[in-house]
Amino acid sequence: MRWRSRRDREQDLERELRSDLELEANERREQGLSPEEARHAAQRALGNTTYLAEETREMWGWSSVERFAQDVRLSLRALRRSPGFVLFAVLALALGLGANAAIFSVVDAVLLRPLPFRQADRLVEVWEDASHMGFPKATPAPANLADWKRRNHVFADMEALRGDLRVLTGAGTPEQLEASQVTANLFPLLGVSPILGRKFTPEEDRPGGPRLVLIGYGLWQRHFAGDPAIVGREIWLNNQKYTVLGVMPRGVTFPGKSELWLPLALGPREWADRSTHYLRVFARLKPGVTLEQARREMASLAAQLAAEYPETNTKLGAVVVDLRDQLVGDLKPALWAVAAGVGCVLLIACANLAGLLLTRAAGREREFAVRVALGAGRVRLIRQALIESLMLGVLGGAAGILIAMFTLPFLRHLVPATLNTWSDPRIDLASLAFVVLLSVLAALLFGTLPALFLSRPDLATALRQGGRVSVRGSTRTRQILIVSEVAVAVVLLVGAGLLTRTLWALTHVPLGFHPEGLMTMRTTLPISADSPYNTFIARSQFYQRVLARVTAIPGVVSAGYTTFLPLTNVEGASFIVVEGGPPPLPGQPPDGHRMVSADYFRTMGTRLLAGRFFRDSDSPDAPPVAMINEAMARHYWSGRSPLGHRFRFAEPNAVWFTIVGVVENIRQMGLDVNGHTEMYFPCTQPAGLLDGYLMPRDLAVRVKGDPKAYTKAIEAAVWTVDRDQPIADVIPMDELIAGKLLSREVAVKLIGAFAGLALLLAALGLYGLLAYTVSQRRREIGVRMALGARPGQVSTAVLGEGLRLVACGLGLGMGGSWAVMRALKSLLYGVAATDGWVLAGSILVLLVVGIIASYLPAHRAAGVDPMTALRYE
């Protein structure tokens, strides 16, 4: 059948109806009727031509589409008549939908998007539970892993890795790279294969095996220009030749930022070791096994090992953590808190728009009454009103996507470093689909109630009055919406207040050092057998030569070396035996340890509380000395001076260290961790068995002026000592601290912005309601003032009405605030979850905002002229 346009069909239908009418009229004229009478008789005979045309169009099909198109055109015309309302509605929706789209992108990247592993939801990480020592998730010992792997019935496989650092030379500028030593089957367990080359074999994962390495995609591109012939090529790592076995896929830097993977190659002696804990263990659940079942079995195995090996495994449990939860860390509750906050903002925006639409409906009741009188059905009216809301939702969603695109760079700071190589938040198809769905839901949420009101107008009242009328019940409904907005704003304000006080507390904790004017960098020395730094003397000479070169730079005040700078490493602890004291008790936490140079504490600005700092005279030939922090002095020598007392590591044949000084506590483990016991050793004296681990890596330099201005000079000074020495993690100390707070700061700023936006929307909603109420009660106010009411009484009444709504919202919001306080408890520091100041401040802010929002309508009501109001009516 030949396709014909709608216009052609309409023209044919019109000609056919006209032809039938003319034929019928001609027949009537032939019967003797006048032309006028014949025309009327023909129309009566044919019936309602409009109805006939509609019936014919129904037979063509697509009638529902046509009616929808008509409703869209009517909606567009209606919205064009109210540009101010449309602008406000689209802006409010854009802010709410854009914020939700941006947060969804982060949530999707961090919590929802699949990890780049096969059946990643079946992967877990297994830790030792040493909570009795202060380490609820501790790295397992090899022998414990061997027993877990042999005895468990819940894992298809268990594999391990150990973190490492390697120096790449011979391929441009020396570079220190994060590396991982892995068991041969780790990558098959994860379901990851190299894009070039192959994986390790079990034969290669043994002591004395070939020196092989898998390299990361980024390293391959950066240093080797993506050379496809890289497999089989030899590269230099820590002054040793390694053969490149393969290249890992783009984005795979497991478990953190690794770019090199080498065989773990443990021997029988290492696999039998239960006292050294350094592995990270990963496992895959068997089909049908749940995470809880795995946890129960591993707890049982840990209890068995504790009974069999009481010397090493007493009170040592096992912890099984979902791999995604492990990689996400503590961010999950903060991210859900931000998502809940942005959801609340959208709810407030929808409530505000619902109130505005109800107000707008008051001026359109006569329009819809006329349509009902002309035969429009209720469904058609509801559809028309909802289409207007949907169009607002679509416009708000489109504008929201633009807002989300601009805010995503800021939100990327919420993604943890363990995920950011493959979990980059972006506006993709999933985000677009989310925005479309949320736009539709929001339109239904704020448009349904006004649509129901408009579909049932009071015909008699609306048609009798040519002017503006009030939609029945709209004022009461808007009051309920305002109370809800205030309640949600209370919840957001309390959450923002608690998180803000937490951030303030963390930025004002006593650090134990002064970060201003400090430049830091890492110069890790290789200690392999063929490295020039494989002896303590060689390493000590390197530190002394570097410090001499650096301190000679004009503007440098002092410089010092340490094992790890504060806040950069939470590991490094050992058990000690105090001379004249008992051996370490089972469950006693170990003490942290660092090796430092003589001027390290002066460089950091750490106060000396007793004794002296280290000196250059503390040489290898001098008696071994140590310094401790205030927490350790109180723990072991409470009420006594520790100076002159001795201690040693809890190892056979360990040397005794004499305490020569006590320094204030330094927050080594985290800004929210205080009072951890610490001991320090001079880098000019060997520390026995732990010398290789304790060796200094981090250089701190105190300068005059901007630390970044000294970067090139300090690097040049290091390279004059060793031109192949890699330098990494170059950053001022204050920026390092700021980086530790960045995710919290982003969350606080977001929640604060949401709370401010919620306050603004609630204030606008309250203002709009009171202004509408004053306009509707203008005649009543005029009568009251004509009868003697004073302007102050009128304004007080309006102001009181606004504050009553605010008070109801406060009361309702307090209940939600208690739930928020409990939910945020794990994210707080330095502030109680039920902090009274936060509650009082939130209440005060809302009352002030309520007074401001109510003042203008109250002032307008007080200014009503009775004669004008009565004459107007």
N, C-alpha and C positions, 0 to 999 in steps of 0.2 A: 504493500500500500504506500502510495507516494506521500512523503512527509509534507505537511502544510503548516505554515506558521500560524500562530495564535491570531494574529491580526486578520489573516485571510479567512479563518474560520468565523471570526466575529462578523466580518463583512458579509459572508455568505449567510450566516444566521439572521442578520438584520434584514438582508434582501428577501430571504424566504418568509420571514414573519410579515414584512411589508406587502409582499406579493399575496400571501394568504388573506391578509386583511383587505386588500383591494379587490380580490376575487369575490370575497364574501360581500363586500359593499356593492359591487356591480350587480350581484344577484338580487340584492335587496332593492336596488334602484329599478331593476326590471320588474319587480313586483309592485312598483308604483310609489315607493317611498321617496321622500325628498333626499338630496345628497347628505344633509346633516343627519336626518333620521337613519339613513342607510349606514352611515359611518358608525353611529352609536350602536345600531343593531348588530353590525359586524363585530364590534369589540365585545359586545355581550356574548355573541356566539363563540368567539375564539377563547374567551376567558382572559385571565391575567397573563398578558404577554411577558411580563417580567418573570413571573413564576415559570412560564414555559421556557424562557431563555436559560434560567438557572437550572432547570431539569435537564435541558440539552447539554449544558456545560458539565453537569455531573456525569453524563454519559461519556464525555470526552476523557474523563479521568483528570488526575493532578489537581483536583479542586482543593484538597487540603493544603497542597503546596502553595496554591494561589492565595488562599486565605492567610496562610502564614506570611507570604510576601506582603499582603495588604497590611497585616498587623505590624510588620517590620517598618513599612513606610509610615504608618500612623505613629509608631513609636518614635521614629526619627523626627517627624514633624513636632511631636509633643516635646521631645528633648531639646530641639532647636529653639523652642519658645522659652526655655529656662537655661541659658548658658551658664549663669552663675552657679546654679544648683549642679549642673553637669560637671563643671570644673572642680567644685568642692568634692563631689562624689568620686570622681575619677582619681583625684589626688589622694583622698583618704584610702581608697581601695588600692591604689598603686603602692602606697607606703606599706600597707598591710600585706598585700600579695607579693610585692618585691622582696620584703624582708623574709617572708616565708619561703619564697623560691630560693633565695640565697642560702638560708639556713638548711633547706632541704638538700641543696647541692653538697653542703658539707656533711650532713648526716648520711647522705647516700654514699659519698666517697669514703667516709670513715666507718660507718656501721652497716650499710646495706650492700654496697658493691662487693661482688665476690673477690676474695683474695686470688692472686695469680697462681694458685695451686690446684691440683686435682682434688675435687671433693673437699674443699677447704674446711667445710663445716665438721669434718671428721678428724681434723688435726688438733692436737693439744700440746701444751708444754708441761713438763713434769718437773717440779722443784722439790727440794728437801724443805721440810718445815722445821726451822730452828727458831721458832718464836721465843723459846725460853732464853735465847741468846740475843734477841732483838732482831732476828732475820726471819720473818714469816715466809719469805721465798728465797731460799739459799741455793746456790749452785751445788749439784750433787757430786759426790765422789765417784770415781770410775768403778770401784768394786760394788758400790750400791747399785749403779746402773746395770752392771753385769747380772746381779741377782734379780733385779726388777725384770730385766729382759727375759731371763731364763724361767722365772716362776709365774709371771702374770698370765692371765687367760682373757684379758680384755683388749689387748693391743695387737694389731696385725704386725707391727714392727715398732722398735724403739731405736732411735739414732741420736747422735750427739755432735756437738761442736764446741770449740774453744776460741774465744776472741783473741785476736793477735794484731800486731802492727808490723808492716814491712816497708822498707825504704826502696823505692824504685829508682835506679840510676841507669845511665847509658841511654836514656830515651828523652833527652831534653833536660829541663830543670829537675833536680832531685825532688822527689815527692814522697811524702809519707802517706801510706794508704792503709785503710782499715782492711783487715784480712780475717778469715775464719779458717781454722783447721777443723775439717769435718770427717766423720766416718764415711766409708765408701758408699753406704746405702742411704745417706741422708737425702740426696736429690731424688732418687727413685721413690722414697717415702713421701716427699713433697709433691711428686708428680711433675718435676721440672727437668727439662733436658737442654743441653747446650744447643745453640743454633748453628754452631760450627764445632767440629771435633766430637769428643765423647766424654762420658763421666769417668770417675775413678773406678777401678776394680778392687775387690777385696785383697788381691795379691799386692796391689800398690799401696794399700793402707796398712803397712807394717814397718817396723823399725828397719832402717837400712834400705828402704825402697827407693825408687828413682825420685828425683826432685821434679815434681810435676805441679802445675798450677792451672786452674781455671780462672779466666779474667772476666770482669764485668763489661757490659756493652759500652758504658760511658768511658771506661778506661781504654777500651779498644778504639773508640772513635777519637778520643782526646790525644792519646800518645802514639797511636799506630795508624791513624787516618782510615780506620775501617778496612785495613788490608786483609783480603780474604785468605792470603797465604800465611796468616799469623800462626795457624796450628803447626806445631813442630818447631817453631822459632824459639831461640833461647833469649831470656831476659835476665837482668841482674836484680835480685832482691836481697837486701842485707849483705851485699858483696858476695852473693852466691848465685851460680847459674841455675835457672829453672827452665824447664821446657813447657811451653804453652800447650796444654792438652785440649783446650776448647774455649769457646766464648759463650757466656750465659745470655739469655734473652734480655731485651731492653726492659728496664724497670726492676729487674730482679737484683736486689742488693741485700738479700736475706743474710742475717737477721736484722740488721740495722742499715748501715751504710757501707757494707762490705763490697770491695771491688776485686778481691782476690780470695780464692779458695784453694787450700792445700790439704793433703791427707793428714788426718790426726795422728796416725801411725803410733798408737800406744803399744808397748810391749807387755809381756806377762806380768812384769813387776808393777807397771802402772795400773793394769787392770785389777790387781790385787790390793790397791791402795784405798783405804777407807778414811784416812785422816786428812787428805788434801782434796778440797772441794773447788772445782773450777770448770765443770762442764755445764753446758746447757743441753737439756734433753728434750727431744721432740718425739711424738708418737702419733700413730694413726689408730683410731678406734676400729675394732672389728665390726662388721655389719651387724646391726641389731643391738649393739652395746651402747648404752646411754652414758652421758658424762657422769651422772651420779653413781652408776654402777662402777665405773672406772675409779672414781674417788674412794668408794668403799673398799674395793680390792686393794688399791695402793696403800690405803691406811692400814689394812690388815698386813700387807707385806712389810710395811715399815715397822709395825709392832713385832713381827717375827724377827726382823733383823736386829731390833733393839734388844730382844731377848738373847739372840745368838752372839751379838757383838756389843756387850754393854759398855766397853771402854770407849768406843767411837760412836755408837748409835743410840745411846740413852737419850730419851726424850726427843729423838729425831723422827719426825713424821714425813709425810709425802703430800704434796699439793698438786692437783691436776687442774689446769686452767685452759679454757678454750683459747685457741691460738689468736683469734681476733681480739678477744678481751685482753690478752697479754700484750698485743701490739698497741692496742688503743690506750691501755693503762688507765689512769684516773680521769681521763677526759670524758668518758662515757656519761657519768652523771652531770657534769658541767654542760655537755652538749645537749642533753635532754632538757636541762633547765633552761638553756637559751631557746630551744625549740618550743618549750611550753610558754616562755615569755612572748615570743613572736606570735604564737597562736592566740594568746590573750589579746594582743594588739589588734589582730584581725577581728576577733570577736567584738571588741569595743567599736571598731570601725563599722562593722555590720550593724551593731545596735544603734549607732549614731545615724547611719543611713536609713535604717528602718524608721527611726523617729522623724527624720526629715521627710521621708516618703509619706508618712502619716500626715504630717503638716501640709505637704503638697496636695495630698488627697482631699483635704478640706476645700481647696479651691477648685477641685475637679469633680465634686460630687454631682453638680448639676449636669456637667458634660456626660457622665456615665448614666445619670437618670434619664436623660433624653435618649441615649442609645438603648436603654432598657425599654423605654416607652415605644421605640420604633421596632422592637422585636429582637434585640440582641440577647442571646442567652448568657447565663452566668458563666458557663465554661469559656465562652468566647471573651468575656470581659476579664476573667482571671488570666487567660492566656495573653491577652493584650498587655496587662499590667506586668506579668512575669517577663514578657519579651523586653519591655523597657528595662527591667532590672537586669536581665541577661546582657543586654547591650552595654549597660554600665559596667557589668562584670567583665565583659570582653575588653572594653576600653581600659579598665583598671588593670586587667591582667597584662595587656600589651605594654602599658606604661611600667608595670611592675617588673617585667622581664628586663627592661632597660635599666631600672634601678638595681636589680640583682646583678647585672653584668658589671656595673660600676662598683658595687660593694664587695664582689668576690675577692679581689686582691687583698683587701683588708681581712677577710674571713679565712684566707688560706693559712693564717698564723695559728688557727685552731687545729690544724692537721698535725699529729705528732710526727716526729722525725722518722719513726719506724715505718710510717706509711706513705710519706710524701713522695716517694719515687714512683709509686704506681696509683696513688689515690689523690689525684689532683682534682679539686672541686671545679666543676664546669657546668655551663648551661647546655645540657645535651637533650636528647629526645625524652629521657625520663623526667628531667626537670620541666620541660615544656608540657609534657602530659600532666605533671603534677599541677602546674599553674592553671592549665585548662580546667582540670577537675576541680581545683580549689575555687576558681572563678565562678564556675557553675554552682557549686555548693554555697558560696558566699552570696550569689545572686538570689538563690532560693531562700537563704536564711534571712536576708534583709528585705526580700521582696514579697514573701508569701503573705505575711500579715497585712500589709497595705493592700495587696491584691484582693484578699478576702473582704476587707472593708469596702473597697470600691465596687465589688461585685454585687453588693446588697445595699444600694442607696435608698434613702427614704424618699420615694417618688413624690409624695404629696408636698413635703417640706421643700425638697430641692427644686421642684418645678414652680412652686408658689413664690419662692424667693429668688429673685434674679441675681442676687449677689452671693457673697461668700457664706458658706454654712460650715458647721463643725461636724466632722465625722464622729458618729456616736462611739464613745469609749476610747477615742484616740488619745485624749489627754491622760487617762489612767494608764493606758498601755505605755505611753512615752515615759511616764513617771517610773514604771517598773523597769523600763530599759535604762533609764538614767541611774537608778539604784544599782542595777547590775554593772553598769560601766564603772561606777565609783568603787564597787566591791572588787572588781578585777584590778582597777588601778591601785587599790590598797595592797593587794597581793604582790603586784609588780614592784611597788615602792618598798615594801618590806624586804623582798628578795634583793633588790638593788642596794638597799641600805646595808644589809648583812654582808653582801659580797664587797661592797665598797669599804666597809670597816675592816674586812679581812685583808684587802689589798693594802690599805693604809697601815695595818699592823705589820704586814710583811715588809713593807718598804721602810719601816722605822724600827725594825728589830736591831739590837746591838750585834753587829757582824763580827766583832773581834778584830777588825782591820778597817782601813780607810781606802775605799776604792777610787776616790778621786785622784787623777794624775798618775794612774797605774796603767802601763801597757804590758800585756801578757802574750806569750807565744809558747809553743811546744817544740822541743828539740830532742825527740826520743833517739837514743843511741842504740844501734844494733849490738847484741852481745853474743852472736853466733860464734862458733869456734874459730872461723877464719876472719872475724871482724877485728879491726884495730882496737876496738873498745871492749874486748872480751875479758879484760882484767880490771880490777877495781882501781888500780893506780892510773891506768890510761883514762878511765872515765873521770876520775877526780881531777886529773890534769886538764882535761877538756873543760870542765866546769870552771876551774880557776882561770884559765886563759880567756874564756868567753867573758866572765865577769870583769876581768881586768880591761878587756877591749871595750866593753859596753860602758863601764863607769868612766872611761876616758872621753866619752862623747860629751861635747859641751851641752849643758842643760840637764844632763842626767844626774839625779841626786844620789841614787843608790840602786843596786840590783841584787837579786837573790834567786836561788834555785830551790825547787821543792819537788817532791814526788808527784803530787797532784795539787793544783790550785783548789782553793775552797769552791765547793758547789760543782766540781767537774767530775768527781768520782765518789761513789758511795761505798765502794769496797775498800779493802785493805785494813784488816784487823787481825790481832793475834792474842793468844792467851799468854799471860805472864805469871811469874812466881816472884813474890816479894820476899826479900831476905828476912828471915825470921818469921815469915807468915806461912799459912797453910797452902797447899797446892790448889789450883783452880777447882772449884766445886762443880759437879755436874749441873748444867743449866746456867752457869755464870756467863754473862756476855763477854766477848773479847774486847780488847782495847784497840782503838785505831792507831795507825802508825804512819809517819811521814819522815822522809830524810830531807834535810834542808841545809842550805849554806849559811855561813856565819852571819851575813847581813840580811837574811830573809825576813826575819821578824821586824827589823827596823824598816825595811823597804815596804812591808805591808802596813806598817803603822800599828802593830800589835803591842799592847802594853806588857811590860815585864813586871810581874807582881812580887817576885822574890828571886834572889840569886843573881845569875848573870846570863847573858846570851852566849852562844857558841863563839869560839875564837879560832883564829888561824893556827894557834898553838895546839888545838885539839887534833893532833896528827895521828896517823896510824900507830906510831910508837908510843903515844900517850895513853894513859888509862882511859878505857871506854866511858863516855859520858852520855847523858841524855837530858832532855827537858820534857816537862809534862805540862798539861793544861790544868786549870783550876779545878775542873770537874774530877780529874784523876787524882789530884792531891786530896780533895775532900773524900773521895771514895776509899782510898787506901790508907790515908794518914789523917783522918778527920781529927781536928783539934791539935795536930802536931805539924811541925815543919818537915816537909819531905826532903829538904836539902841534905845531901850527904847520904841519904838512904840509897839502897841498891835494889835492882830487880833484874830479872833475866827472862828470856822467852821460855815457855814451857816445853822445851825440847832438850833431849839429852846433850850434855856437854856444851850448852849455851853459855856465852860469856855474861858476866855481870856488868851492868851499866850503873854508874853513879849519877844521881840527879843533881844537876848544877843550877837549874833555873825553873821557874814556874811562870807561864804566860796566861793571859786571859783566854777564855773559851773562844774558839773560832768556829763559826758555823760551816763545818766541812761537808756535812751530809745533805744539807738543805736549809733553806731559809726558815722552814717550820720545824726544824730539828735542833734542839738546844741541849747543852749539858752532856754531850757524848764525850767519853773519856778518850784522850789523845796523848800519844807520846811521840817525841821528835828526836831524831838522831842526826849528828853532823855528817855532811857528805864527805868529810875528810877522814872519816873512820869507817871501816867495814862494819856491817851490822850482822855478820854471821850468815846463817842459812837464808835469810830473807834479803840479802844484799842485792841480788839481781832484780827482785820485785820492787824493793824500796828505792832503787836508784832514781835520782832526780830526772824529771822530764820537762817540767814547766818552768819557764823563766819569767820573773816579774821585775819590771823596771819602773822606778819612780822618777818622774820627770817634772820639769817646770813648763807649764803651758799645756798645749793640746797633745795628748799622748800619740795621736795618729801622725803628727808631724815628725815623730822620731822613728817611724816604722822602717824606712829604707836604711837609715843609719844603723839601727840595731841589727837588721838582717845582714848588712855588709860586715858588721863587726863579727857576727857568728861565722860568716863565710871566709873571713880572713883566717880563722882557726881551722876550718875544714870546709873546702869549697863544695864537697858533695853532701854536706849535712842538710837534710830537708827541714824546713820550718813550716809548721802548721798551726792552725787555730790562732792566728794573729788577731787580737781583739782587745780593746781597752776593758779594764775590769768592770767599770760601771755599765758598759754595754753587755758584758757577760751576765751580770746580775739582772739587768733589764730583760735579757732573753729568757731567764728562768721564770720571770713574772709575766712574760708576754701573753701566754694563753689565758692566764687569770685576768690580765688587764683587758684583753679583748672581750672576754666574757662579761666583765664588769661594765665596760663601755656599752656593750650591746644591751644588757639588761637595763642599764641606766637610760639608754636612748629609748628603749621600749617603754619604760616607766614614764619618761617625759612625754612621749607621744600619747600614751594612754591618758595622762593628766590633761593634755591639750584637748584630746577628743572628748573626754568627759566634761571638761569645762565648756567646750563649744556646744555639746549636747544640752547641758544644764542651761546655758544662756539661751539657746534656741527654744527650749521648752518654756522658760519663763517669759521670754519675749512673745511667744505665741499666745501664752495664757493671758498676758496683759492686753494683747490686741483683741482677743476674744471677749475679755471682760471689761472692755473700755467703757461701755454704757453703764455697767454695774459700778465701776469705779467712779464715773461721773455722778451717778445718783448718790453714792455714799458721800462724796465730797460736797455735793449740793445740800446734803442733810447735815453737814457739819464736821465730817471727818477731816482731820488735818493731813497735809502731805506726809508728815513724818510717820503717821500711823499707817498710811497706805504703803509707803516704802518699806516699813518694818514688816508688814504682813507679807509682802512679796519676798523680801529677804529671808524671812522666817520659813517660807515655803521651800525656798532653795536649800537652806541649811537643814531642814527636816529630811529632805531627800539625801543630802550628803551624810547626815547622821545614820540614816537607815543603811546606806551603802557601807559606811564604816563598820557598823555592827555586823553586817553580813560578811564583809571582807576580813574581819578579824578571825572568823572561823577558818577561812581559807588560808590565812596567814600562818596559823599554827601548823597546818599541814605542810606549808612551804618551809617553815623553819625546820621541821623534822627532816624533810627531804634534802635540805641544803647542809645538814649537820656535818657530813663528811667533807664538805668543801670549805668549811670555816676554819679560821685560825685567829686567835686573840680576841674573839668575840663569842659570847654565848648565843646559842640558837634562839633563846628567848630574851634577847637584849632589850631592855626597857627603853633605852634611848632611841633605838631604831623605831620601835613602835610609836613612841611619843612624837618623834620627828615626822613619821609618815602621817600620823593623825593631824599634826599641826599644818603640814604642807597641804593636805587635802582641804582642811578648813579654810585656809587662806585662799586657795584656788576657788573654793566654793563661794566665799564672800565676794571675790573679784568677779566671778561669773554672774553672780546674782545682783551685783550692785547696779549695773547699767539698766536692766529691766526694772529694778526697783526705783531707780531715779526717774526713768521714763514714766512709770506709773504715778509717781508723786507729781509729775508735771502735767497730768491730764487736766484740761480746762473743762469744767462741768458743762458749761453752755455749749461748747463746741461738740463735746461727746454726745449730748442729748440731741442737738440739732442734726448731727451726722446720722444718728439713728432715726 
